[in-house]
Amino acid sequence: MKRSAERGFTLVEIMIVVAIIALLAAIAIPNVLRGRTTANESAAIGNMRALVSSLEMFRSVNNAYPTTAQTWQTAMYEAVCATETAPTPDFGPPSFCNTMAGGATAATGLVQGYLWTYANPDGIGTGYTVQATPATVNNTGTRSFFADESGLVRHCTTVGQGAQATVADPTIDVAG
């Protein structure tokens, strides 16, 4: 009786291939998630710089910053965000038109994984603060950001829910 050669993979070979694929996935998945967090933080830094520039442009035209979070939309976008038409002049970055203003009552908004808050501490338009905190810490971002009328963007390296950057935190260098 002649035995014919059977073709195919053995169970051991298949298990080795599955183990290799699982190992590669275990290495790759955290890097992909970290990449999203890093992208959100980079976007937050860029948005913060855009807001600082927009606020300075607004101040140069109006000799004051927007005075309250409730007037952010009307001051920066001439209250046309709801109609989704381009405001004239549009001082603020487009992504903040509906979210930062939040309508007539809200003072915060979600943009690219970060919650943004604008405040005018003195109420008369001589200064402002902008805060950006991750909506979900360690998922949408790990650092919070802060800017004021000095134009410097600062970051808080304390990880945790509610950790906010302040004027005492280190600044972000030009490279971000």
WOCOR-V993896 format. One record per run of one state. SS is the DSSP state (@ for helix, = for strand, . for the rest). FROM is the first residue (numbers start at 1). TO is the last residue. If there is no record, write none. Layout:
ss = [SS | SS]
from = [FROM | FROM]
to = [TO | TO]
This chain:
ss = [. | @ | . | @ | . | @ | . | = | . | = | . | = | . | = | . | = | . | = | . | = | . | = | .]
from = [1 | 11 | 63 | 69 | 78 | 94 | 97 | 108 | 112 | 114 | 120 | 129 | 135 | 137 | 138 | 141 | 142 | 144 | 149 | 153 | 157 | 171 | 172]
to = [10 | 62 | 68 | 77 | 93 | 96 | 107 | 111 | 113 | 119 | 128 | 134 | 136 | 137 | 140 | 141 | 143 | 148 | 152 | 156 | 170 | 171 | 176]
